[in-house]
């Protein structure tokens, strides 16, 4: 991988994303530069997270065109400050979705995302649910752009999406082995994503009921509210909160799309999305 100086990509005028940890600049029509806050990098190193090493070595281990990998590491003097990567012309998945899309279309889009996660067995996507990490282009192609948020083989990331609810849940053996997240976390992220894409429902909101076993009673009411009458999908959602292995949605949601349409209604206070049989 190329190593370039920060000066070589000046001027940095077009900032397209910014938070307290990093800034993303569009350098030209084809390249973006992600620059990290230096204090943030030092803090990560103190906790044994080395983004520079992850970029330099981890990028060689990714061979999926749907996962955007860095093209160069950027340095200020001798200090690593960020990386460049190809620019994806698209929009975040949740911005791409609208109420006019059919259940069949949404299911196909979801299955594209699930396919990328499934076929990359040695990559975990802990930050999958964070806004802007999954991009959709004009041809409905799917791209994952948050490279430093990936756990690639033994190259760890401190990132985990707030969309997964309470972080303490994921210290359990099912979701974390030693310091590494497991693919079980990806399955849970995908199920949450499906409910967000199809029903605009934040499934993480029921995480608060896990500790007192009320999830067994909450889920039936939720499925009734959303018009879902499918034991297989119910079982796969319930598994997220049990010690048994999680299961990808896969053919389950494809079968549901064959039997149901998605009805969108506005009751005056909220937009409600429910399944109705064809």
N, C-alpha and C positions, 0 to 999 in steps of 0.2 A: 504494500500500500504506500502511496505517496505521502511524504511529509512536507508540508508547506508552511510558510510564515504567515502570520496574521496580516502583515503589511501587503502581502501579495494579493489579498482579496479586498483591500480598501478601494473605495469608500463604502462603509456599511450604512446605507441610507434607508433601505427598504425593510423595516422590521415587520414580519408577518405574524409573530407570536412572541409573547413575553410573560414570564412569571418571575418569582423571586429566586429561582434556581438557574434559569437559562433564558436566552434570547435566540430567536431564529430569524435570520436575514435571508432574503432572496438576493443572491449575488448576481445572477443573470437569469435568462429564461429557462435554463436547464439545471441550475445548481442552487442549493440552499446551504447555509452555514449555521450550525447550531453551536452557539458559544455559551459555555457554562460560567456561572459566577465562581471566581477563584476560591473564595471561602468555602463554597459548597463542595468543590473538588477536594479541598484539604480535609473537610469534615468526612467525606466519603472514604478517603484514604485512611483516616484514623480508625474507621470502622471496617477496614479490609475490603473496600469496594474500589477497584481501580478501573475507571472508565477507559482510560488510555489503553490498558492491556486488553480490555474487552473488545475495543474497537479494532486494535491491531491484529489480534489473534482470533477473536470470535467471528469477525467478518469472513474469514477464510472458510469457516465451517457451515456457512449458509449458502445453499444452492437452489433456492426457490425464488423465482422471478417475482412472486407476489410479496416477498419481504425485501424492502429497500435497504441495501447495505451501504455503509459509508464508502466514499471514494477517496478521501484523504484525511489525515490527521493534521490539525492546525496548531501551531506553536507561537507563543509570544516569548521571544528569546529561546530559552531551553525548556520552557514550561508548556505542557499540553494545556490547551484552552478550549478545544472543541473539535468538531469534524464537519466535513462537507458531505453532501449526499445528493443524488439526483432529485430534482423537483418533480413532484407528482401533481399533475393538473387534475384536480378533482375536489370533492367536498367530503367532509366527515360523514360517516354513514348515517348518523341520526339527523343530520341536516338534509341529507339526500332523500330521506323517507318523507312521504306526505300521505294524507288521509285518502287520496284517490287511488292508491296502489292496492291491487288485489292481494288476497291471502296467498295465491299461487306465486305472484311476483315476489312478495316479501319472503316467502319460504325458499324460493330459488336463490335469492340474494343471501339469506342466512346460511344456506347449505354451502354456498361458495366460501363463505368465511369459515365455517366449520371444517371444510375440506382442507384449507390451508393449515389450520391448527392440528388436525388429525395426522396429516402426512408428514409433519415435522415432529417426529417422536422425541428428538433430543433437544427441542426448544420449548420452553414454557413462556407463556405470555401473561405475566402477572398484572400488567397494566393495560390489558386488552380493552377494558371498559372505559378508560379515560377518554374524554372528548378529543377527537382529532387524530387518534392513533390508528384508526381504520379509515382509509380513504376510498371513495368510489369515483371512477372516472365516467366520462360521458357514454361509454359503452358498457357500463355496469360491471367493469372489472374491479377486483378488490386488491388493495395494497395495504400492507402494514408498514408504517413509517417510523415508529418509535424504537429505533435500534437499541439505544442504551437502556430501554425498559424491558429488553428480552433477557431471559436466562438461557444461555446457549451452552450446552454440555455442562462443564464445571465453572463457567464464567457467570457469576451471580450478579443479580441486580437488587438494589434496595427498594425498587419501586413496586407498589401494589395499588391497584385502583381503589379509590374511595367508593366506587360503585359496587364493591364487594361487601360493603357493610363493615361491621366491627372487625378490625385487624386481628384481634386476639383469637378469633375462631381458627385462624389459619396457622396457629402454632401447633395444632393437633397433628398427630402422625399421618393422618389421611392426606393432609394438604402440604405437609412439610416434613422432609426427612433430613435430619441433621440441619444444615443451613440452607438446603435447596428446596424450592417448591416442587411439587409433583404435578404430573399431567392432570391429576384429579382437580386441581385448581382451575385448569383450563376448561374442563367440562362444566364446572360450576359457572365460570364466567360466560360461557356460551349459552347456557340455559337462561341466565339473567339477561343476556343480550337478546335472545329470542323474545322474551316477554316484553322487553323495551321496544323492540322493532315492531312487533305485531300488535301488542295491546297498550303500548305506552305506559306499562305498569312497572314500577320499581320493585322487583322481587326482593331486593335486599331489605326492604322495609319489614319483612317478617322475621329477619334475623333476631330481633329482640325477643322473640317467643321461643327461641331454641332452648334456653337454659331451664325453663320450667315445663318442657315437653308439650307446650300448647300448640306447637306447629301442626300436630296431628289433627287438631280441631280447626285451626285457621285455614289450612289448605282447602278442605272441602268447600268452605264458604267462598273462598277466592275463586275456585274453579266454577262454582255455580254463578257467581257474579259475572265471570267472563264468558259464560256459555260453553265451557269446555266439558264434554262428556266423554272422556277417554281415560280408561284405567292405566294404559301403558304410559301416557304422558304424566299422569298423576304419580305413578310409581317412580318415574325418573326424577321428578321434582322432589319428592319426599326423600329420596336417597341422598340428596345434597345435605340433609340435616341428620343423617344417620351414619353409623360406622361402616355400612356396606359400601361397595365401590359405586361411584357415579357412573352413569352411562351417557354416551353421546346421544343427541336427539335423533339424528339421521333419518331413517325411514319412518320413524314415528310422525314427525311433522310433515313429511311428504304425504303420508296417508291421510292425515288430518286435512291437508290442503285439497285433497281429492274429494272429501266428503262435506266440507264446510265452505261457506263464504264468510267474509269479515264485514260486519255491519257497524257503521260508525254513526253515532247519534249524539246530539247535544241536548242535555236536559236543562240547560240554562245556567247551571253552576259548573259543569264539567263536561268534557267530551268523553263518551264511553264507547269502547270498542269491544264487541262481543262476537262470538262465533254463532252462525246460524246454519242449519243443515240445508244442503242444496235440494 
